[in-house]
Amino acid sequence: MTKLNPDLMTAEERIAELGEILARGFVRLRARKSRAISADRGESCVDFAGEGSGHGAATKPRQAGP
């Protein structure tokens, strides 16, 4: 973000700065909503207990019935 006087900026520079301001506001809003969701559950969406190894124990193949 520039700190130039808007009167000294081109239209393209003003639009680019406006885009930066809006993008930063959007990121802050999403971060605030994310914190509120995490605070309700006390955890993050990626915070979960696994149910075991990602690799199962080797099993014997099933045999077809009669």
C-alpha positions, -999 to 999 in steps of 0.1 A, spaced: 0 0 0 14 34 -9 12 65 12 10 89 -18 -15 117 -20 -44 103 -41 -43 134 -62 -7 124 -73 -17 88 -82 -29 75 -115 -63 59 -117 -46 25 -120 -26 31 -88 -58 42 -69 -77 11 -81 -47 -11 -71 -46 5 -36 -83 1 -32 -80 -36 -41 -53 -40 -15 -74 -24 12 -104 -46 3 -83 -78 2 -68 -70 36 -102 -63 51 -115 -96 36 -86 -116 51 -91 -99 85 -129 -107 84 -123 -144 75 -97 -146 103 -121 -132 128 -148 -156 117 -124 -185 119 -113 -176 154 -150 -174 165 -157 -209 151 -126 -223 167 -134 -207 201 -169 -223 201 -155 -258 198 -122 -252 215 -105 -268 185 -95 -262 150 -111 -280 120 -78 -298 115 -75 -307 152 -89 -343 156 -78 -375 172 -69 -402 148 -85 -436 152 -53 -455 147 -26 -459 121 -31 -449 86 -18 -484 77 -40 -513 87 -26 -545 100 -21 -572 74 -51 -595 71 -55 -629 55 -75 -629 23 -110 -642 26 -119 -675 11 -150 -679 -10 -178 -698 7 -193 -731 -4 
